[in-house]
Amino acid sequence: MMQRRAEQGVMDAVGAYFHHATPGLGALELYQNKEWGMKQYERALSGMHYFNVVLANQPFAAGENFSVADITLFVGLSFADFAKITIPADCNTLLAWRARMAQRASMGGGTGV
C-alpha cells in the first residue's frame, strides 16, 4: 500500500507535471495539458506532505523496515529535483529521511546498508 502511495502520490504526479506543465521532452511531447500538469504539481506536494507525516511516526515509508516503498519515494523525490519541484521547507521529517536514505549504500551513498 505504501509503495503504491509513493508511486501515485509522488513519482507519477511528478512525471505528469513534468510532461504536461514543462517543456518536458521537447518535440517528443505530442500533447500537453498545462492545467492538468499544475494539478499534478499540487498532487506531488500533497504526497510529500503526506509522507512527511508518515515518517514522523515511523523510520521508513512502510513501517519499521526499509522496503520498496522507500526506494520508490526516494526515486520520486529525485525526479522532483530534476523537474524542479522543491520539497516544501515545512517537510522537515521528509527532508531528514531523504538525507538519511541518501547515505545508504543501497541508495548510492557511501555508508550504511
Secondary structure, DSSP 8 states (H G I E B T S, - for coil): -HHHHHIIIIIIHHHHHHHHHS-TTGGG-----HHHHHHHHHHHHHHHHHHHHHHHHSSBTTBSS--HHHHHHHHHHHHHHHTT----TT-HHHHHHHHHHHTBGGGT-SB--
